[in-house]
Amino acid sequence: MPCLDYRLSRRAMLGAASATFMGFPLRQLLALEGTSHPQKAEHVILFWNGGGMSHIDTWDPKPGRPTQGEFEAIKTSVPGMQISEIFPELSKQMHHCSLIRSVAGTQGAHGRATYHLQTSYSQFPNLIHPGFGSVVVHEKKKLGDLPAYVSVSGRAPRSGYLGQTCEAYYVGGPGEKDPYLSFPADINQERGNKRLERLAKFNSRFSSGNTNETLKATQTSIKDAVRLMRSPALQAFELDKVPTTTLNRYGDTAFGRGTLVAKQLVETGVRFVQVNRGGFDTHSENFPAMRNHGEVMDPALASLVEDLAESGMLEKTLIVMLSEFGRTPRINDNAGRDHYPTVFSCFLAGGGIRGGTVIGASDENGEQPAERPVKIPDLHATFCHALGIDPAKEVMTPLARALPLVDGGEVVSELFA
């Protein structure tokens, strides 16, 4: 029998910190095992549900358990996959969608949890880390005249040390024209263009020989704004030409209109759209609030997934729905659920994600991760993987310290076919 003392185990290989193979660290190669995947995602639509959305009342129902609450679990288009009854239309599209039911958070306060979920980093007093949307537009080439990053119905995270060019363009009322992208009512097109020409000449003389970077950035912003004002692609922000039947399918609500605008924007080339919706901090009267949320979100999400699948855009568009944490499995004395970061869920579709997949599980009452815990940086590493972005790529910060785009994390490789 041969001696086994010289057999190199995986543990021993990992212990050899300096070991390499063909110039690559063995630690890095082993971490990437099983994650080879051709990039498919070109765009992202992130639905951010502020306040902390209940996982049990949405993606991870617990029928028959004391934590179930008022909602029943319903069947979906995927055998064995159930979701809450508040999503009857979306249940028919779940073969295009996937769920992670074992997200393991660490922050129970709104601000810190939001920061962690949207940046992958914990808050640091002297540094602002960029939100994931800023990471995407920093790493992916801009397409067309429209801003690469658009935030609808609410503010997105700051771009931090990635700079002004990675900030989000803010849209207040989805479908409404931006008054800042047209001349004032008392200035016609001809007069407005002459003013812009004079401004360009003045700026050119003023900046001649001036190497100030701030001045250059300002001129770039002005040129981008003028190009956007004159671009026919601006129609992607508007809903005037959308058929009434389509608007009714999505829902003539702020969320429905925002979802339609997000669809139009990615179809026009926008890289990252964040659609914001609040009202999920349901410490009291959780169930009527969640039912109302379902009535608004269900038709919009279902229509978006169905339409992008039919057009072929779903393969190129990663859809994510997240909130800063879940809610307590225990129902409190006010018929509400409280903050609960220990375990919650993430909804995904498109962008090369394998539809009809459930990753991980919470325990029988939805209190702890029972299978395949997924950390917050794991989510970001997975999103980057879908987009062909290296999450370990380092960027220099104002503190003269190089930081990776994602704070560690491993790709949830089971999501990819």
N, C-alpha and C positions, 0 to 999 in steps of 0.2 A: 504493500500500500504506500503510495507516495506521501511524502511529508507535506502537511498542509500549512506549515508555519510561513512559507514563502508566498502563499496565495494572497494577492492584493485585494482586499475587500473595498467596497464603496466607502466605508467609514475611513479606512486607511488612506484612500485616495484624497478624500476631503480634508483629512488631517495634514496632508502634504501641501501646505499653503503656497509653496513656490513651484509645484509641479505643473508642467505645461505639456501640451500636445500640439505639434505643428504651430507653435508660437502662441497658442491660446491657453489661458489658465484653465486647469481642469475643473476648478470650482464653477467657473462660468459655463463651461460646456455641459457639465452635469445638471446645472440649474435649467438649461435650455432644452434638456432632453424631452422629446415629445411635443415641442412647441413649434416645429417647423410648419409654416403656414404662409401661403402666398397672400400678400396684401389685397384685400377686396374693398375695404371701406375708403371712400373718398370724402364723405361728409358725415357730420354728426348732428342729430337733433337730441338735445338733452332737455327732458322735462324735469324741472326742479320743483318739488312739492314742499314748500317751506312750512315748518311747524312740527314736522315729525309724523309721518303717515303710518297708521297702524298696519303692521304686517299681517296680523291675524284677520283683519277685516278686508284684506285685499288679495295678496298673493299666496298667503300661507294659512288657509282656514283650518280650524281644528274642530270638525264636526263631532258632536257627542262628548266633548271635553268641557270641563267647567269654565274654561277660558273662551269658549266659542263666541259668546255674545249673541246678538240678534240675527245674524246673517247665516244663511245656509251655504254650503259648498255646492257648486254646480259643475257638471261635466263640461269638458272642452273638446275641441277637435282633435285633441291628443289623448288616446286611451290612457286612463290612470291619472291624468293631470287634472286637478280641480282648482278652481279659483272662487272668489267670493261671488255671490249672486248679484252684486252691484255692477258686474261687468258682463251682462248677457250677450252683447254684440261682440265684444272683444273675445269672449270664449270661443267664438267661431273662427277666430284668426290665430289661435294659439299654436297651430302647427308652424307658423312663421316666427314664433316668439320663444324666448327662453326665460327661465327664472333662476336666480340664485337665492336660495332660502336660508343661507347660513352665513350672512354677512355679520362679522363680529366687530362691532364698534367699541370705542373706548371713551367717548365723550358724551356726557348727558346734558350739557348746557347748549342752548341753541347756537350761540356765536361760535364757540369752539368746535362744535360738531359740524356746523356748516363749513367752516374753514377747512377742517380735516377732510370732509367728503369732497369738497370742490378743488382741493389742491394736492391731496395725499400727504401733506405735511401738518404737523402740530404747529400751533401758533408760536411765534418767536417775537420777543418784544422789539427787536431792532431790524426786522426784515419782513417784507411782504412777499410771500410766495405767489407765483402766478396761478390762476385758475386753469382748469384743464382746457378750456376754450382757447386761452392764450397760448398754451403749449401747442395746440393743434395748428393754429395759424402761424406760429413761429417756425414750425417744422414743415408745413405743407405750402406749396407754391400757391399764390393768390390766383384766382380764376375770375376774369372779367372785371367790370367796373364797380360792382357792389362791394361793400365792406366784407372782409373774409369772416368776420365774427359779428353776429347780431344777437342782441338780447331783447326779448319781447315781453312786455307787461311786467317789467321789473329789472333791477340792476343785476349785472353779472359780477363775479369776482374781479378784482383788479389784476392787471398784467404784471405787477411787481417789477422785478428786475429784467423782464423781457422787453420792457419799453413801451412807449406810446403806440407804436404801430401794431401792437398786439392787444390793444384795448378793444372792448366791445362797443359796437354802435347800438345805441339805445332806441327802441321803438316803444312808445307809450301805448296808444290805442291801436291794436292791430287792425290793419286795413285802412287807417286814416293817413292822409298825406302829411308828410313832415313839412311844417311851415318854414323850416330853416333851409329847405332844399328848393326854394323858389323865391323869386323877387317879391318884395312887398306889393300889395294890391295896387298902390298908386304909382308903381314903376313898371313900365312895359318892358318887353323883351329887348327891344333895341336900345333903350336907355340903360337898362341893366347891364347889357354886354359892354357898352361904352365905359361904364364905371369899372367893370372888371379889367378892361384893357388899360385904363389909367392906373389902376392899382398894380397891375403887373409891371408896367413901366417904372412906377415909383419904387417898387420893391427891388427891381433889377438894378436901378441906380444906387439904392441904399446899400445893397448887399455886395456890390462890386468890390472885390478885394477883401471882403469880410469873411473870416474863416470860422465865425462863431457857429457851433453845432446847433444851438437852440434856434438861431435864425434860419438855418437850413431846414430844420425840422418843421418850423412854422410855414416856410414856403412850400414844402412838400405837402403839408396838410391843406393849404389853400388850393394847390393844384388838384389834389385828390377830391376836394369838396366841389370844385367847379366841374371836374370831369363827371362826378356823380350827378350834379344838377342837370347836366345835359345828356345823360345816358338814358336810352330807351329801356334799359334793364330796371329802372326805378319802378316799372309797373309791377314787379314782383312783390312790392310792399302793399299793393292795392288789391282790393277785392271787388271793385266796381263791375268787372267783367265776368266774375264768377257766377255761373248759373244758380238760380235760387234753389233748385233741387240739390245741388252740391252743398251749398251753405247749410241747408236744412239737414243733410246727412251728417255733417260735422257738428252741427249745432250752432245756432246763431247766438253764441255766447262769447265772452272775451276769450275763453279757452278754445272754443271751436274755431273762432276766427284766427287766433294765434297759431293754432295747429295748421290751418290752411295756409297762412302766411309762411310758416316754417317750411311747408312742402314746396311752395312756389320758390322760396329762396334757395333751397338746395338744388332744385331743378334748374335754377339760373346760375348756379356755380358757387354759392356761398358755402364755405367750408364747415362752419359751426354755427348752429342756431340754438339758443337757450330760451325755452318757453317757461315762464315763471308763474306759479300759482301758489297762493298762501291759504291759510285757514285750516291747517291740519293739526293745530295744537289743541287737541280735543280733550281737555281735562274734565269737561262736563258735557253731557248730551252727545257723546261720541257717535251714537248710531244714526240719529237723524242727520247729523253733519256728514257722515261718511256716505249715507244714501244720497244726499244732495250732490256730493262730490262725484259719486258714481254716475249720476244722471248727466252730469256735465262732461266728465272725462271719457266715459264708455263709448259714445258714438264717435267722438273725435279720434280717439286712439284706434278704434276698429277701422274707421274709414281711411285713416292715414296708412295703416299697415296694408290694408287691402289695395288701395290705389297705388302705392309704391311697388307692391308685389306685381300688380298687373302691368305696370309700365316698365318693369325691370330695374327701377331705381333702388329697390330695397336691398339688393345685393351690394350696392355702393353706398348705402346710407345706414349708419349705425344709429339705432334709436335706443335711448336709455331713459329710464324713469327712476329717479332717486329722491330720497328725503334724508334729513340729517340723522335720523334714527327711527326706531319703531316706537310702539306704545306698549305699556305694560300689559302682559297677559291678564293680570288681575283687573277686574272692573271695579273702580272706586265707588265711594258712596254717592257721587254725583253722576252716576251712569257714564263716567268717562274713563279714559285710559291716560296714564301719565308717561313721562319720558322713559325710554327704554333702549339704550344702546347695545345691550348685551348680544342680541341677535335680531336681525331684521332682513328685509328682502330687497332685491334689485330686479327690475324688469328690463329685458333686452330684446331687440329684434334687428334683423338685417346685418349689413356690414360683414358678411361672412360667418356670422354666428349661426350655429346649427339650430334650426327651429325645433320646437317640440321637446326641448331638453330642460330638465330640472337638475340643478347642481346643488348638492348639499341638502341638509334638512335640519330643522329645529326639532327639539324633543317633543313629546306628545302634547305638551301644554304650550309650546312656543316660547319657552323660557330660556333655553340654552342651545347653542349649536350642538347637534347630535352627530352630524356627519359633515366632513369636508369644510371646516371653518375657512372662511374667506375674509382676509383682512382688507382694510381700506386701500392700502397701496397695491394690493393684489388686483383690485378693480381697475385702478389706473394703469397698471402694467398690462392688463388685458385689453383695455381700450386702445392703448398705444400699439399693442400687437396687431389688433385688427386694422389699424391705420398704417402699419409699416413704419412706425416711429420707434426709435431705440429709447426705452425709458431710462436707461443708464447714461445717456448722453449728458455730459456736464456743461453747465453754463456758469460763467463768472458773475458773481453777485457784487453789489456795492461794498460788501465787507471783505472784498478781495479773497473770497472763498468760492471754489468751484463746487456747485451742487448739481446732482442729477435731476433730470426733468421730473422723475418720480422718486419718492422717498422709499426706495427698495421695492419689495413686492415681487410676487411670482405670477406668471401668466396662468389663468384658469384654462388650461389647455383643453379640457373636456368640452368646452364650448365650441370648439372648431372642428369641423368635419375632416 
